[in-house]
């Protein structure tokens, strides 16, 4: 027994087709399949032909039913093929976007490299003593600089162990994107594509801060937002401390927030600047270049770790290098009356493979000058040490040149040369392993031994 279905068609898009009444079951199925095809194809000619076929082939239901199945299968196949093509096109578009992003980062870094050439740390001249002195560095500008880094370096990365264009091996990624690229003569870490890009130093313990610690890094002042230090406490609550690209420093989300502008007359754009941070017994001090920019007294927060990040874009990525984290923090803690046998310092920095003293070393050198001035009868032997990079003999030569450079600088600061002698020990007497960057950074040191 056949069943009839009454269907009324009122859609004017069917060209004024009169109502169709008493459709058979096959015709009823055909009507709805055809309607679906219509809304997919919008082809009137095909619709009218198919409707006519439905109405005049009721006598061949078996064949017509097969035809309908073929139509339905064809529609399903077409939809599947289109979906697959759409997915493939989307994947290709994403791949192309990623490739374009890498090209844009590289192009931006090449532009930065050109603008920063000549502003890096590689420019030096050699005096008659064999020691190197930096060309164009105004050490007098650092006469009041009092930042002294911690006693033991727990993390150090100059990115020289990693390949250009790769993610650095001693870091982890929490958000955004990051890549290494050369800026000037050095590899630098660039953070891009993140409303808050986050990277962190890989440490053996998730909690590595004590009651005193220091952080140092160099950052490139472009037109972006600058580098933000993100501190975590025991509850993983994040506190933010931003070193922006105009030399200002500001805190966010602390129990009490502070901010301060760069105190110098001019903050040079499109070049490198040195940032330093010290936490000791609830007090924070932040430095940019030769200036102490921000002091935060009575900080109630105690932190366990730090991340580096901020808002990075392809046009203005966050760029930094030469990261050092040290435990301890000497904020002029040496007593006026020196009673020790020696002072071991990790705050006198040199160009890689050279005896050029970098300006951020002046905090430590100012401390040594104060010790000598407060103890007129005190004499020091300045002992230079290197890590085990290079040959043993070249390291002895380099360490001697560095010790001589330190003596030359101290004499220029008013210390009588007769109170100072020098000795280069090369890679001898290591105080740490040479298998890690932090260990090698600890072995590269200058000691002031009482004589």
PyMOL commands that set and color helices and strands:
alter all, ss='L'
color gray80, all
select helices_A, chain A and resi 12-14+25-41+44-56+58-116+139-142+359-374+392-412+417-419+437-443
alter helices_A, ss='H'
color red, helices_A
select strands_A, chain A and resi 4-7+20-24+124-126+132-134+152-157+171-175+177-183+186-192+194-201+212-220+227-233+238-243+249-252+259-260+272-280+283-288+291-296+303-312+318-327+342-345+380-385+420-424+445-450
alter strands_A, ss='S'
color yellow, strands_A
deselect
rebuild
show_as cartoon
